[in-house]
Amino acid sequence: MSSETLDPEAPATLVIVGAGPRGTGLIERIAANAPELYAGSGLDIHLVDPHPPGAGRIWRAAQSPLLWMNSHAEDVTMFTDESVEMAGPARPGPTLHEWAGIDGRTFADRQLQGSYLRWVHEQAVAALPAEITVHHHPGRALRVSGPRTGRQQVWLEGRDQPLPADLVVLAHGHLDAELDEEQRELAAYAAEHGLVHLPPDFTADSDLSALPAGEPVLVRGFGLAFVDLMVLLTEGRGGRYEGDTYVPSGREPVLYVGSRRGVPYHSKIGYDWTGERPPLPRFLGPAEIDGLLARPGGFDFRRDVWPLVEKELGFAHYHRLFTVHAERTAIAWTDFEEKYEAASEGAEREALVASAVPDPRDRLDLAALDRPLAGVTYGSFAEFQEGLRGYVEDDLSRRHDAAHSTDLAVFLGLLSVYGQLVRLGDIGSWWHGFFSYLASGPPGPRLRQLIALSRAGVLKFVGADMAVHARDGVFRASSATVPGFSVEARALVEARLPEPTLRRALDPLLRELHADGAGETPDGLLRVDRADGRVLDRAGRPHPRRFALGPHTDGRTPGAFTRPRTGGPAFRQNDATARAALVFLRDLGADAVG
């Protein structure tokens, strides 16, 4: 117990840095758990964020209405349900489409999602007991100070005196970062030669006015940040679509895009689930995670974790294939399931699948999904443009055809796996990217627009493992996908979010936290206790008064909100942190009274 006690006449204080969806989710869990854990005690909650509570930075109203969510409105909720494994009570509420009164298959714009998040925040605050009060401070938190055993001080920009805090929760969300060595060199080269270099950023915050009409622009990154860039530089500059044809305004640059994979993220699936769900988890559940965590020498992701992930995703895929599309299989599901469970990884399982699933297109090949252009070359740049358009068209067709509902089963498997892997802490950045590529891609209509832009000559594809060189006063890009081809441009855009690392974060509070001894993973994420989100120091000790939630931690989840009835790892974390905070503050108050 802390050596400090509270003034029995003064309310306890909780400071939450970050008032976006994660901060809102924490308040919702405080409201849900307070009747059990904190009845009758006063509490002041201070929210620190320069952006509006609820929406935060990413979902703020002040951004282009052309920017969409990448999820159907029916797949977005901020409310817990019976699928969330947590100690606190579930408090169901409306999904985005129910709240907004729109078709559930709509891809809502981000402004509408921001309105939903603001409403959820208001509801969460209204659900708090009368003795709990919320205050919003529209500014930035600069640092946190204070002893492990005593009250903390949260220093705010433009304020001489700090906010006193019995507990602090860091819920920053997406972070800005200083440039890494490569980006610094590219920025310096651009400045020296009068070029344009836009580093990794949240696309809605980037100044795109420096990208001139009609000029080639190299774009490195083919995920969701690229889709936003594509929209803002085409429709955002007055272009329009007439059916499947793009009509340019003449103000667009010509975008040459490439990435490690050289292809866009897979389209969102365009049909609903029907029938029995695969019984998950099966091969990667709590027992397997416990076993990995108990290994004296630790674990290696590729050696120890990935085989379990692969088997789990395969189980989801084949369960759906055999139970719904049995005419495309050669043996009974019960026989396959028994042999699949017993099969070791590698050749034995591949032989089983080959004998039981006649059509290779019905087999799950995660390596081919991950790197579809591996070893593939084209004879000319024009051939590659046509080839990649065909690839995207095939992906769109498959992802909107329920005959391939095994893809949706794999998506459910990915959600299940992510919910388990959160417990392992930092497992490297590869898994997060793989998950996003398969499960968090753009709406189908965006990829149809991408094809139209390609046919209009506004968008051109460079290929896989796109290499960018700065020489001869320009940027030059090439790829082994099209041997001998290269393109030069006077502008380069890094279409991806900054890496959320402690050492390079521009956020001064996190930099100070790192300097003060906070634990850091090899990938630079803030280490937190997997049980409740307490910040760990470099010796692995949890700080009794500091918690952290979000993408800058090694407990990061797919997002601060989720699909209904899919377990919501972020909701589970919010509940654990809220309960730990309330118990700490309750006990602190009991000490003061005693």
C-alpha positions as CSV (number, residue, x, y, z in Angstrom):
1,M,0.0,0.0,0.0
2,S,1.2,3.5,-0.7
3,S,2.9,5.5,2.1
4,E,0.6,8.4,1.3
5,T,-3.0,8.7,2.3
6,L,-5.7,11.0,1.0
7,D,-7.3,14.0,2.8
8,P,-10.6,12.4,3.7
9,E,-12.3,15.6,2.7
10,A,-10.8,15.8,-0.7
11,P,-11.9,13.6,-3.6
12,A,-9.4,11.3,-5.2
13,T,-8.1,12.4,-8.6
14,L,-7.5,10.4,-11.8
15,V,-5.9,12.0,-14.8
16,I,-6.4,10.4,-18.2
17,V,-4.1,11.7,-20.9
18,G,-6.0,11.3,-24.2
19,A,-9.7,11.8,-24.5
20,G,-10.3,9.9,-27.7
21,P,-12.0,6.5,-28.1
22,R,-9.6,4.8,-25.6
23,G,-10.1,7.4,-22.9
24,T,-13.9,7.2,-23.5
25,G,-13.8,3.4,-23.2
26,L,-12.0,3.7,-19.9
27,I,-14.6,6.1,-18.5
28,E,-17.4,3.8,-19.7
29,R,-15.8,1.0,-17.7
30,I,-15.3,3.2,-14.7
31,A,-19.0,3.9,-14.8
32,A,-19.9,0.3,-15.1
33,N,-17.6,-0.9,-12.3
34,A,-18.0,2.0,-9.8
35,P,-21.3,0.7,-8.2
36,E,-19.4,-2.5,-7.2
37,L,-16.0,-1.1,-6.4
38,Y,-16.3,2.6,-5.6
39,A,-19.8,3.3,-4.2
40,G,-20.2,6.5,-2.3
41,S,-16.7,7.9,-2.7
42,G,-15.8,11.1,-4.5
43,L,-13.6,11.1,-7.6
44,D,-12.4,13.9,-9.9
45,I,-11.5,12.6,-13.4
46,H,-9.3,15.0,-15.5
47,L,-9.2,14.5,-19.2
48,V,-6.2,16.1,-21.0
49,D,-6.4,16.4,-24.7
50,P,-6.2,19.3,-27.2
51,H,-8.9,17.6,-29.3
52,P,-12.6,17.2,-28.5
53,P,-13.5,14.4,-26.0
54,G,-14.8,11.2,-27.6
55,A,-13.7,11.9,-31.2
56,G,-10.1,12.8,-30.3
57,R,-7.6,13.6,-33.1
58,I,-8.3,10.8,-35.6
59,W,-12.1,11.2,-35.6
60,R,-12.4,14.9,-35.2
61,A,-15.0,16.9,-37.2
62,A,-12.3,19.2,-38.8
63,Q,-11.3,16.8,-41.6
64,S,-12.5,16.1,-45.1
65,P,-15.9,14.5,-45.4
66,L,-14.5,12.4,-48.3
67,L,-12.6,10.3,-45.8
68,W,-14.4,7.1,-44.8
69,M,-14.1,4.5,-42.1
70,N,-12.8,1.2,-43.4
71,S,-15.6,-0.8,-41.6
72,H,-19.3,-1.3,-42.2
73,A,-21.4,0.8,-39.8
74,E,-22.9,-2.3,-38.4
75,D,-19.4,-3.6,-37.5
76,V,-18.5,-0.6,-35.3
77,T,-19.4,-0.5,-31.6
78,M,-18.1,1.2,-28.5
79,F,-20.2,-1.0,-26.2
80,T,-19.4,-4.2,-24.3
81,D,-21.5,-7.4,-24.7
82,E,-21.5,-11.0,-23.4
83,S,-18.6,-11.9,-25.7
84,V,-16.1,-9.8,-23.8
85,E,-14.3,-11.8,-21.1
86,M,-14.0,-9.4,-18.2
87,A,-14.7,-9.1,-14.5
88,G,-17.0,-6.1,-14.9
89,P,-20.6,-6.0,-16.1
90,A,-21.4,-5.8,-19.8
91,R,-23.4,-2.7,-20.8
92,P,-24.6,-3.1,-24.3
93,G,-25.4,-0.1,-26.5
94,P,-26.1,0.8,-30.2
95,T,-23.7,0.1,-33.0
96,L,-22.8,3.1,-35.3
97,H,-25.5,2.1,-37.8
98,E,-28.2,1.7,-35.1
99,W,-27.3,5.0,-33.5
100,A,-27.1,6.9,-36.8
101,G,-30.1,5.2,-38.4
102,I,-28.2,4.3,-41.5
103,D,-27.9,1.1,-43.5
104,G,-25.6,-1.3,-41.7
105,R,-23.5,-2.0,-44.9
106,T,-22.7,1.7,-45.2
107,F,-19.0,2.8,-44.9
108,A,-19.7,5.9,-42.9
109,D,-17.4,9.0,-43.1
110,R,-15.1,9.8,-40.2
111,Q,-17.1,12.9,-39.3
112,L,-20.1,10.7,-38.6
113,Q,-18.0,8.3,-36.5
114,G,-16.7,11.3,-34.6
115,S,-20.3,12.3,-33.8
116,Y,-21.0,8.8,-32.6
117,L,-17.9,8.8,-30.4
118,R,-18.8,12.2,-28.9
119,W,-22.3,10.8,-28.1
120,V,-20.7,7.7,-26.5
121,H,-18.5,9.9,-24.4
122,E,-21.5,11.9,-23.2
123,Q,-23.3,8.8,-22.3
124,A,-20.4,7.4,-20.4
125,V,-20.0,10.6,-18.4
126,A,-23.7,10.7,-17.7
127,A,-23.6,7.1,-16.4
128,L,-21.0,7.9,-13.8
129,P,-22.3,8.1,-10.2
130,A,-23.1,11.6,-9.0
131,E,-20.0,11.8,-6.8
132,I,-17.7,11.3,-9.8
133,T,-17.0,14.5,-11.8
134,V,-15.2,14.8,-15.2
135,H,-13.1,17.9,-16.2
136,H,-11.7,18.4,-19.7
137,H,-8.4,20.3,-20.1
138,P,-8.0,21.2,-23.8
139,G,-4.2,21.1,-24.0
140,R,-1.2,18.8,-24.1
141,A,0.3,17.0,-21.1
142,L,4.1,17.6,-21.1
143,R,5.3,15.3,-18.4
144,V,4.4,13.2,-15.3
145,S,6.5,13.5,-12.2
146,G,6.2,12.2,-8.6
147,P,7.5,9.3,-6.5
148,R,6.3,5.7,-6.9
149,T,4.7,5.8,-3.5
150,G,3.0,9.2,-3.7
151,R,0.8,11.5,-5.6
152,Q,1.8,12.2,-9.2
153,Q,2.0,15.6,-10.9
154,V,0.8,16.0,-14.5
155,W,2.3,19.2,-16.1
156,L,0.2,20.8,-18.8
157,E,1.2,23.1,-21.6
158,G,0.5,26.8,-20.7
159,R,-0.2,26.0,-17.0
160,D,2.2,26.9,-14.2
161,Q,1.0,24.5,-11.7
162,P,0.6,20.7,-12.3
163,L,-2.6,18.7,-11.9
164,P,-2.2,16.5,-8.8
165,A,-3.1,12.9,-9.6
166,D,-3.5,9.9,-7.4
167,L,-3.4,7.8,-10.6
168,V,-2.5,8.6,-14.2
169,V,-3.6,6.7,-17.3
170,L,-1.9,7.4,-20.6
171,A,-4.3,6.8,-23.5
172,H,-2.6,8.8,-26.2
173,G,-3.8,7.0,-29.3
174,H,-1.7,7.5,-32.5
175,L,1.5,9.4,-32.1
176,D,3.7,11.7,-34.1
177,A,7.4,10.7,-34.3
178,E,10.7,12.3,-35.2
179,L,12.2,11.1,-38.4
180,D,14.4,8.0,-38.4
181,E,17.8,8.0,-40.1
182,E,16.5,7.2,-43.6
183,Q,13.8,9.8,-43.4
184,R,16.2,12.4,-42.1
185,E,18.5,11.8,-45.0
186,L,15.6,12.0,-47.5
187,A,14.3,15.2,-45.9
188,A,17.8,16.7,-46.1
189,Y,18.2,15.7,-49.7
190,A,14.8,17.2,-50.5
191,A,15.7,20.5,-48.8
192,E,19.0,20.6,-50.7
193,H,17.5,20.0,-54.1
194,G,14.2,21.8,-53.8
195,L,12.2,18.5,-53.7
196,V,9.1,17.6,-51.7
197,H,9.3,14.9,-49.1
198,L,6.3,14.1,-46.9
199,P,7.3,11.8,-44.0
200,P,5.0,9.2,-42.3
201,D,2.0,11.1,-40.9
202,F,-1.8,10.8,-40.3
203,T,-2.8,11.7,-43.9
204,A,-5.6,14.1,-42.9
205,D,-2.9,16.2,-41.2
206,S,-0.5,16.3,-44.1
207,D,-0.1,19.4,-46.3
208,L,-0.7,18.0,-49.7
209,S,-0.7,21.4,-51.5
210,A,3.0,21.0,-52.3
211,L,2.2,18.1,-54.7
212,P,1.8,19.8,-58.1
213,A,-0.8,18.8,-60.7
214,G,0.3,16.6,-63.5
215,E,3.7,15.8,-61.9
216,P,4.8,12.4,-60.9
217,V,4.7,11.7,-57.1
218,L,6.3,8.6,-55.6
219,V,4.2,7.0,-52.9
220,R,5.7,4.4,-50.6
221,G,2.9,2.5,-48.8
222,F,-0.2,0.7,-50.1
223,G,-2.4,0.5,-47.0
224,L,-5.1,2.7,-45.5
225,A,-2.9,5.8,-45.3
226,F,-2.4,5.5,-49.1
227,V,-6.2,5.1,-49.7
228,D,-6.7,8.4,-47.8
229,L,-4.0,10.1,-49.9
230,M,-5.5,8.7,-53.1
231,V,-8.9,10.2,-52.2
232,L,-7.6,13.6,-51.2
233,L,-5.5,14.0,-54.3
234,T,-8.3,13.0,-56.7
235,E,-11.9,13.6,-55.5
236,G,-10.4,16.1,-53.1
237,R,-9.1,18.1,-56.1
238,G,-12.3,18.1,-58.0
239,G,-12.2,14.8,-59.9
240,R,-15.3,12.6,-60.0
241,Y,-16.5,9.1,-60.9
242,E,-19.0,8.3,-63.6
243,G,-19.8,4.6,-63.0
244,D,-16.5,2.8,-63.2
245,T,-14.8,5.7,-65.0
246,Y,-12.8,8.4,-63.3
247,V,-13.1,11.9,-64.8
248,P,-10.0,13.9,-63.9
249,S,-10.2,17.6,-62.9
250,G,-6.7,18.2,-64.3
251,R,-5.4,19.2,-60.8
252,E,-4.3,15.7,-59.8
253,P,-0.6,14.6,-59.7
254,V,0.3,11.2,-61.1
255,L,0.8,8.7,-58.2
256,Y,3.4,6.0,-58.6
257,V,2.7,3.6,-55.6
258,G,4.6,0.6,-54.3
259,S,5.3,-1.1,-51.0
260,R,6.9,-4.2,-49.5
261,R,4.1,-6.4,-50.9
262,G,3.4,-4.2,-53.9
263,V,-0.4,-4.7,-53.7
264,P,-3.1,-3.0,-51.7
265,Y,-4.6,-4.4,-48.5
266,H,-7.3,-7.0,-49.2
267,S,-10.8,-5.6,-49.6
268,K,-13.3,-5.6,-46.8
269,I,-15.6,-8.7,-47.1
270,G,-18.9,-7.7,-48.6
271,Y,-21.3,-10.4,-47.4
272,D,-22.7,-11.5,-44.0
273,W,-21.9,-14.5,-42.0
274,T,-24.5,-17.3,-42.0
275,G,-24.6,-20.6,-40.2
276,E,-22.3,-22.1,-37.5
277,R,-19.2,-20.2,-36.5
278,P,-16.0,-22.0,-36.2
279,P,-15.5,-23.0,-32.5
280,L,-12.6,-20.7,-31.6
281,P,-10.1,-20.7,-30.0
282,R,-9.1,-24.3,-30.8
283,F,-5.3,-24.5,-31.2
284,L,-4.4,-21.1,-29.8
285,G,-6.3,-20.3,-26.7
286,P,-5.6,-19.4,-23.0
287,A,-3.8,-22.7,-22.2
288,E,-1.4,-22.3,-25.1
289,I,-0.7,-18.7,-24.2
290,D,-0.1,-19.7,-20.6
291,G,2.4,-22.3,-21.8
292,L,4.3,-19.8,-23.9
293,L,4.5,-17.3,-21.0
294,A,5.7,-20.1,-18.7
295,R,8.7,-21.0,-20.8
296,P,11.8,-20.3,-18.8
297,G,13.8,-19.1,-21.8
298,G,11.0,-17.1,-23.3
299,F,9.6,-17.8,-26.8
300,D,10.4,-16.9,-30.4
301,F,7.4,-15.7,-32.5
302,R,8.3,-17.5,-35.7
303,R,9.4,-20.7,-34.0
304,D,6.9,-21.0,-31.2
305,V,3.9,-18.8,-31.9
306,W,3.4,-18.7,-35.6
307,P,2.9,-22.4,-36.1
308,L,0.0,-22.2,-33.6
309,V,-1.4,-19.1,-35.4
310,E,-1.1,-21.0,-38.7
311,K,-2.9,-24.0,-37.4
312,E,-5.7,-21.9,-35.8
313,L,-6.4,-20.0,-39.0
314,G,-6.3,-23.2,-41.0
315,F,-8.8,-24.7,-38.6
316,A,-11.2,-21.8,-39.1
317,H,-10.8,-22.0,-42.9
318,Y,-11.4,-25.7,-43.2
319,H,-14.2,-25.9,-40.6
320,R,-16.1,-23.5,-42.9
321,L,-15.2,-25.3,-46.1
322,F,-16.1,-28.7,-44.9
323,T,-19.3,-27.7,-43.0
324,V,-20.8,-25.3,-45.6
325,H,-19.0,-26.1,-49.0
326,A,-18.7,-29.9,-48.5
327,E,-19.1,-30.6,-52.2
328,R,-15.6,-29.1,-52.7
329,T,-14.0,-31.6,-50.2
330,A,-13.1,-35.3,-50.6
331,I,-13.6,-36.7,-47.1
332,A,-15.9,-36.1,-44.1
333,W,-15.3,-33.3,-41.8
334,T,-15.0,-35.6,-38.7
335,D,-12.2,-37.5,-40.4
336,F,-10.4,-34.4,-41.6
337,E,-10.7,-32.7,-38.2
338,E,-9.2,-35.7,-36.4
339,K,-6.3,-36.0,-38.8
340,Y,-5.8,-32.2,-38.9
341,E,-5.5,-32.1,-35.1
342,A,-3.0,-34.9,-35.1
343,A,-0.9,-33.7,-38.0
344,S,2.4,-32.0,-37.3
345,E,3.2,-28.7,-39.0
346,G,4.6,-28.6,-42.5
347,A,4.6,-31.4,-44.9
348,E,2.2,-33.8,-43.0
349,R,-0.5,-31.1,-42.8
350,E,0.0,-30.0,-46.4
351,A,-0.3,-33.7,-47.6
352,L,-3.6,-34.0,-45.6
353,V,-5.0,-30.9,-47.2
354,A,-3.9,-31.8,-50.7
355,S,-5.7,-35.2,-50.4
356,A,-8.9,-33.8,-48.8
357,V,-9.3,-30.5,-50.7
358,P,-9.0,-31.2,-54.5
359,D,-9.0,-27.5,-55.7
360,P,-5.9,-25.6,-54.7
361,R,-8.0,-22.4,-54.7
362,D,-9.9,-23.8,-51.7
363,R,-6.7,-24.4,-49.7
364,L,-5.3,-21.8,-47.3
365,D,-1.8,-20.6,-48.2
366,L,-0.9,-17.9,-45.8
367,A,2.6,-17.3,-47.4
368,A,1.1,-16.7,-50.8
369,L,-1.5,-14.4,-49.3
370,D,1.1,-12.4,-47.5
371,R,3.4,-12.0,-50.5
372,P,1.4,-12.5,-53.7
373,L,4.1,-11.0,-55.9
374,A,7.0,-13.0,-54.5
375,G,9.0,-14.4,-57.4
376,V,6.7,-12.8,-59.9
377,T,8.0,-10.6,-62.7
378,Y,6.5,-8.8,-65.7
379,G,7.9,-8.2,-69.1
380,S,6.9,-4.5,-69.2
381,F,5.5,-1.8,-67.0
382,A,2.3,-1.8,-69.0
383,E,1.9,-5.5,-68.5
384,F,2.2,-5.1,-64.8
385,Q,-0.4,-2.3,-64.7
386,E,-2.9,-4.7,-66.4
387,G,-1.8,-7.6,-64.2
388,L,-2.3,-5.8,-60.9
389,R,-5.6,-4.4,-62.0
390,G,-6.6,-8.0,-62.6
391,Y,-5.3,-9.0,-59.2
392,V,-7.4,-6.3,-57.5
393,E,-10.5,-7.2,-59.6
394,D,-10.1,-10.9,-58.6
395,D,-9.8,-9.9,-54.9
396,L,-12.9,-7.8,-55.1
397,S,-14.8,-10.6,-56.8
398,R,-13.7,-13.2,-54.2
399,R,-14.3,-10.9,-51.2
400,H,-17.9,-10.2,-52.3
401,D,-18.8,-13.8,-53.1
402,A,-20.2,-16.0,-50.3
403,A,-19.0,-19.0,-52.2
404,H,-15.6,-18.1,-50.7
405,S,-17.0,-17.7,-47.1
406,T,-13.8,-19.4,-45.9
407,D,-12.3,-16.0,-46.1
408,L,-14.7,-14.6,-43.5
409,A,-14.0,-17.6,-41.3
410,V,-10.3,-16.8,-41.5
411,F,-11.2,-13.2,-40.6
412,L,-12.9,-14.5,-37.5
413,G,-9.9,-16.6,-36.8
414,L,-7.6,-13.5,-37.0
415,L,-9.8,-11.7,-34.5
416,S,-9.6,-14.7,-32.1
417,V,-5.8,-15.0,-32.5
418,Y,-5.3,-11.3,-31.9
419,G,-7.3,-11.4,-28.7
420,Q,-5.0,-14.2,-27.5
421,L,-1.7,-12.7,-28.7
422,V,-2.4,-9.5,-26.8
423,R,-1.4,-11.4,-23.6
424,L,2.1,-12.1,-25.0
425,G,3.1,-8.4,-25.0
426,D,5.5,-7.3,-27.7
427,I,5.7,-9.9,-30.5
428,G,7.2,-7.6,-33.1
429,S,5.6,-5.5,-35.8
430,W,5.2,-8.2,-38.5
431,W,2.1,-9.7,-37.0
432,H,0.3,-6.4,-36.7
433,G,1.0,-5.6,-40.3
434,F,-0.1,-9.1,-41.5
435,F,-3.4,-8.8,-39.5
436,S,-4.1,-5.3,-40.9
437,Y,-3.3,-6.4,-44.5
438,L,-5.8,-9.4,-44.3
439,A,-8.4,-8.1,-41.9
440,S,-8.4,-4.3,-41.9
441,G,-8.3,-3.4,-45.5
442,P,-10.2,-0.7,-47.4
443,P,-13.9,-0.8,-48.4
444,G,-14.6,-2.5,-51.7
445,P,-15.7,0.8,-53.4
446,R,-12.3,2.3,-52.7
447,L,-10.5,-0.5,-54.6
448,R,-12.9,-0.1,-57.5
449,Q,-11.9,3.6,-57.5
450,L,-8.3,2.5,-57.5
451,I,-8.9,0.5,-60.6
452,A,-10.6,3.4,-62.3
453,L,-7.8,5.8,-61.4
454,S,-5.3,3.3,-62.8
455,R,-7.2,3.1,-66.1
456,A,-7.3,6.9,-66.2
457,G,-3.5,7.1,-65.8
458,V,-3.7,9.0,-62.5
459,L,-2.4,6.0,-60.5
460,K,0.4,3.7,-61.6
461,F,1.8,0.6,-59.8
462,V,5.6,0.2,-59.1
463,G,5.8,-3.3,-57.6
464,A,6.9,-5.2,-54.6
465,D,9.9,-4.3,-52.4
466,M,9.8,-0.8,-53.9
467,A,13.3,0.7,-53.6
468,V,13.6,4.5,-53.4
469,H,16.9,6.3,-54.1
470,A,17.8,9.9,-53.9
471,R,20.3,10.8,-56.7
472,D,20.9,13.1,-59.5
473,G,18.7,15.8,-57.9
474,V,15.5,13.6,-57.9
475,F,13.9,10.6,-56.2
476,R,13.9,7.4,-58.2
477,A,11.8,4.3,-57.6
478,S,12.2,0.8,-58.9
479,S,11.1,-2.8,-58.2
480,A,12.2,-6.3,-59.2
481,T,8.6,-6.9,-60.2
482,V,9.3,-5.1,-63.4
483,P,13.0,-5.6,-64.2
484,G,14.7,-2.6,-65.8
485,F,11.9,-0.2,-65.0
486,S,12.4,3.0,-62.9
487,V,10.6,6.3,-62.5
488,E,11.9,9.6,-61.2
489,A,10.0,12.3,-59.4
490,R,10.5,15.5,-57.5
491,A,8.1,14.4,-54.7
492,L,8.0,11.5,-52.4
493,V,5.2,10.6,-49.9
494,E,5.6,8.1,-47.2
495,A,2.0,6.8,-47.0
496,R,2.0,5.2,-43.5
497,L,1.6,6.2,-39.9
498,P,4.7,7.0,-37.8
499,E,6.0,4.1,-35.7
500,P,4.7,4.4,-32.1
501,T,8.1,4.2,-30.4
502,L,9.1,5.7,-27.1
503,R,12.5,7.0,-28.2
504,R,11.3,8.8,-31.3
505,A,7.8,9.9,-30.1
506,L,7.4,13.7,-30.5
507,D,5.1,13.6,-27.5
508,P,7.2,15.1,-24.7
509,L,5.4,13.2,-21.9
510,L,6.4,9.8,-23.4
511,R,9.9,11.0,-24.0
512,E,10.2,12.1,-20.4
513,L,8.7,8.7,-19.3
514,H,11.4,6.9,-21.2
515,A,14.1,9.1,-19.7
516,D,12.7,8.4,-16.3
517,G,13.2,4.7,-16.6
518,A,10.0,3.3,-18.2
519,G,10.5,-0.2,-19.7
520,E,10.8,-0.5,-23.5
521,T,10.5,-3.5,-25.8
522,P,13.0,-4.2,-28.6
523,D,10.6,-2.5,-31.0
524,G,10.4,0.6,-28.9
525,L,7.0,0.1,-27.4
526,L,6.1,1.0,-23.8
527,R,6.1,-2.1,-21.6
528,V,2.9,-2.6,-19.5
529,D,1.7,-5.2,-17.1
530,R,-0.5,-7.6,-19.1
531,A,-3.0,-7.9,-16.2
532,D,-4.1,-4.3,-15.8
533,G,-1.9,-2.0,-18.0
534,R,0.4,-0.6,-15.3
535,V,3.6,0.9,-16.7
536,L,6.6,-1.3,-16.2
537,D,10.1,0.0,-15.4
538,R,13.3,-1.4,-17.0
539,A,13.5,-4.0,-14.2
540,G,9.9,-5.2,-14.9
541,R,8.3,-3.6,-11.8
542,P,4.8,-2.2,-12.3
543,H,4.3,1.4,-11.3
544,P,1.5,1.5,-8.7
545,R,0.2,4.9,-10.0
546,R,0.8,4.9,-13.8
547,F,-1.1,3.0,-16.4
548,A,-1.0,3.0,-20.2
549,L,-3.4,1.8,-22.9
550,G,-3.1,2.0,-26.7
551,P,-0.9,1.5,-29.8
552,H,2.2,2.9,-28.1
553,T,2.2,0.0,-25.6
554,D,3.1,-3.7,-26.0
555,G,-0.5,-4.5,-25.1
556,R,-1.8,-2.8,-28.3
557,T,-5.0,-4.2,-29.8
558,P,-6.5,-4.0,-33.3
559,G,-8.4,-0.8,-32.3
560,A,-10.2,1.1,-29.5
561,F,-13.6,-0.1,-30.9
562,T,-14.6,-3.3,-32.5
563,R,-17.2,-5.5,-34.1
564,P,-20.1,-6.5,-31.9
565,R,-19.8,-10.0,-30.3
566,T,-16.2,-10.5,-31.1
567,G,-14.6,-10.3,-27.7
568,G,-13.1,-6.8,-28.0
569,P,-9.6,-7.1,-26.5
570,A,-9.5,-3.3,-26.0
571,F,-12.7,-3.5,-24.0
572,R,-11.2,-6.3,-21.9
573,Q,-8.2,-4.2,-21.2
574,N,-10.3,-1.1,-20.4
575,D,-12.2,-3.1,-17.9
576,A,-9.1,-4.5,-16.1
577,T,-7.5,-1.1,-15.9
578,A,-10.7,0.6,-14.7
579,R,-11.2,-2.0,-12.0
580,A,-7.5,-1.8,-10.9
581,A,-7.7,2.0,-10.7
582,L,-11.0,2.0,-8.7
583,V,-9.7,-0.6,-6.2
584,F,-6.5,1.4,-5.7
585,L,-8.3,4.6,-5.1
586,R,-10.9,3.0,-2.9
587,D,-8.2,1.5,-0.7
588,L,-6.3,4.8,-0.7
589,G,-9.5,6.5,0.6
590,A,-10.0,3.8,3.2
591,D,-6.5,4.4,4.5
592,A,-7.3,8.1,4.8
593,V,-10.5,7.5,6.7
594,G,-8.9,4.8,8.9
